[in-house]
């Protein structure tokens, strides 16, 4: 599988990788917010929440509203001290 390189990431002690805004928006669209894992402390929330669209590699312009809602739910509405999924 050409794009499946998680074995290399895990071999180096990693467990996740960064994705762009349009990929996150597509993922939320495809699987729903509850099924998305997000490291809020590794995300530039201010920048993403200030962006309303992002152009993917195919040229498609992705609406980020659902991604914004998901990020707010996971990162801004968490009880103090709770760990994000």
Phi and psi restraints in degrees (value plus and minus 20) as a CYANA .aco file:
   2 UNK   PHI     -77.4   -37.4
   2 UNK   PSI     -60.5   -20.5
   3 UNK   PHI    -120.6   -80.6
   3 UNK   PSI     -16.3    23.7
   4 UNK   PHI    -116.5   -76.5
   4 UNK   PSI      77.2   117.2
   5 UNK   PHI    -141.0  -101.0
   5 UNK   PSI       5.2    45.2
   6 UNK   PHI     -85.9   -45.9
   6 UNK   PSI     -45.4    -5.4
   7 UNK   PHI     -84.2   -44.2
   7 UNK   PSI     -57.4   -17.4
   8 UNK   PHI     -86.5   -46.5
   8 UNK   PSI     -62.6   -22.6
   9 UNK   PHI     -81.4   -41.4
   9 UNK   PSI     -67.1   -27.1
  10 UNK   PHI     -86.0   -46.0
  10 UNK   PSI     -57.4   -17.4
  11 UNK   PHI     -82.0   -42.0
  11 UNK   PSI     -42.5    -2.5
  12 UNK   PHI    -121.6   -81.6
  12 UNK   PSI      -4.2    35.8
  13 UNK   PHI      65.2   105.2
  13 UNK   PSI     -12.6    27.4
  14 UNK   PHI    -110.6   -70.6
  14 UNK   PSI     142.9   182.9
  15 UNK   PHI    -158.3  -118.3
  15 UNK   PSI     -15.3    24.7
  16 UNK   PHI    -183.4  -143.4
  16 UNK   PSI     147.1   187.1
  17 UNK   PHI    -165.4  -125.4
  17 UNK   PSI     139.8   179.8
  18 UNK   PHI     -97.8   -57.8
  18 UNK   PSI     124.8   164.8
  19 UNK   PHI    -150.2  -110.2
  19 UNK   PSI     141.2   181.2
  20 UNK   PHI    -101.1   -61.1
  20 UNK   PSI     149.9   189.9
  21 UNK   PHI     -80.8   -40.8
  21 UNK   PSI     -62.5   -22.5
  22 UNK   PHI     -86.7   -46.7
  22 UNK   PSI     -55.9   -15.9
  23 UNK   PHI     -87.8   -47.8
  23 UNK   PSI     -59.2   -19.2
  24 UNK   PHI     -83.7   -43.7
  24 UNK   PSI     -63.7   -23.7
  25 UNK   PHI     -80.5   -40.5
  25 UNK   PSI     -63.4   -23.4
  26 UNK   PHI     -83.9   -43.9
  26 UNK   PSI     -58.8   -18.8
  27 UNK   PHI     -85.6   -45.6
  27 UNK   PSI     -65.1   -25.1
  28 UNK   PHI     -80.3   -40.3
  28 UNK   PSI     -62.5   -22.5
  29 UNK   PHI     -81.8   -41.8
  29 UNK   PSI     -60.3   -20.3
  30 UNK   PHI     -99.5   -59.5
  30 UNK   PSI     -60.7   -20.7
  31 UNK   PHI    -138.3   -98.3
  31 UNK   PSI     -28.1    11.9
  32 UNK   PHI      66.1   106.1
  32 UNK   PSI     130.0   170.0
  33 UNK   PHI     -78.7   -38.7
  33 UNK   PSI     -59.9   -19.9
  34 UNK   PHI     -83.5   -43.5
  34 UNK   PSI     -40.4    -0.4
  35 UNK   PHI    -120.2   -80.2
  35 UNK   PSI     -12.1    27.9
  36 UNK   PHI    -123.9   -83.9
  36 UNK   PSI     113.1   153.1
  37 UNK   PHI    -119.0   -79.0
  37 UNK   PSI     110.7   150.7
  38 UNK   PHI    -158.1  -118.1
  38 UNK   PSI     109.1   149.1
  39 UNK   PHI    -113.6   -73.6
  39 UNK   PSI      76.5   116.5
  40 UNK   PHI     -80.4   -40.4
  40 UNK   PSI     -57.2   -17.2
  41 UNK   PHI     -93.8   -53.8
  41 UNK   PSI     -27.6    12.4
  42 UNK   PHI    -131.4   -91.4
  42 UNK   PSI      -5.6    34.4
  43 UNK   PHI    -138.2   -98.2
  43 UNK   PSI     114.7   154.7
  44 UNK   PHI    -102.8   -62.8
  44 UNK   PSI      59.0    99.0
  45 UNK   PHI     -77.5   -37.5
  45 UNK   PSI     -63.7   -23.7
  46 UNK   PHI     -78.0   -38.0
  46 UNK   PSI     -64.9   -24.9
  47 UNK   PHI     -85.7   -45.7
  47 UNK   PSI     -68.2   -28.2
  48 UNK   PHI     -84.9   -44.9
  48 UNK   PSI     -63.9   -23.9
  49 UNK   PHI     -89.1   -49.1
  49 UNK   PSI     -39.4     0.6
  50 UNK   PHI    -106.0   -66.0
  50 UNK   PSI     -28.1    11.9
  51 UNK   PHI    -119.7   -79.7
  51 UNK   PSI     113.2   153.2
  52 UNK   PHI    -123.5   -83.5
  52 UNK   PSI     -40.8    -0.8
  53 UNK   PHI    -164.5  -124.5
  53 UNK   PSI     136.7   176.7
  54 UNK   PHI    -164.7  -124.7
  54 UNK   PSI     119.6   159.6
  55 UNK   PHI    -115.2   -75.2
  55 UNK   PSI     103.4   143.4
  56 UNK   PHI     -99.2   -59.2
  56 UNK   PSI     159.0   199.0
  57 UNK   PHI     -85.4   -45.4
  57 UNK   PSI     -42.6    -2.6
  58 UNK   PHI    -106.3   -66.3
  58 UNK   PSI     -26.1    13.9
  59 UNK   PHI      76.9   116.9
  59 UNK   PSI     -31.1     8.9
  60 UNK   PHI     -84.5   -44.5
  60 UNK   PSI     115.3   155.3
  61 UNK   PHI    -111.7   -71.7
  61 UNK   PSI     102.9   142.9
  62 UNK   PHI    -121.2   -81.2
  62 UNK   PSI     108.9   148.9
  63 UNK   PHI     -96.7   -56.7
  63 UNK   PSI     109.6   149.6
  64 UNK   PHI    -119.0   -79.0
  64 UNK   PSI     -11.9    28.1
  65 UNK   PHI     -79.6   -39.6
  65 UNK   PSI     -66.2   -26.2
  66 UNK   PHI     -86.1   -46.1
  66 UNK   PSI     -56.9   -16.9
  67 UNK   PHI     -83.8   -43.8
  67 UNK   PSI     -60.5   -20.5
  68 UNK   PHI     -80.2   -40.2
  68 UNK   PSI     -67.3   -27.3
  69 UNK   PHI     -79.3   -39.3
  69 UNK   PSI     -62.0   -22.0
  70 UNK   PHI     -84.6   -44.6
  70 UNK   PSI     -66.3   -26.3
  71 UNK   PHI     -82.5   -42.5
  71 UNK   PSI     -60.9   -20.9
  72 UNK   PHI     -83.7   -43.7
  72 UNK   PSI     -62.7   -22.7
  73 UNK   PHI     -81.9   -41.9
  73 UNK   PSI     -64.8   -24.8
  74 UNK   PHI    -101.6   -61.6
  74 UNK   PSI     -51.0   -11.0
  75 UNK   PHI    -131.1   -91.1
  75 UNK   PSI     -47.6    -7.6
  76 UNK   PHI    -128.5   -88.5
  76 UNK   PSI     -38.6     1.4
  77 UNK   PHI    -125.7   -85.7
  77 UNK   PSI      -6.7    33.3
  78 UNK   PHI     -98.8   -58.8
  78 UNK   PSI     121.8   161.8
  79 UNK   PHI     -82.2   -42.2
  79 UNK   PSI     128.3   168.3
  80 UNK   PHI     -78.9   -38.9
  80 UNK   PSI     113.4   153.4
  81 UNK   PHI      67.5   107.5
  81 UNK   PSI     -28.6    11.4
  82 UNK   PHI     -97.7   -57.7
  82 UNK   PSI     125.9   165.9
  83 UNK   PHI    -109.0   -69.0
  83 UNK   PSI     121.6   161.6
  84 UNK   PHI     -99.9   -59.9
  84 UNK   PSI     135.7   175.7
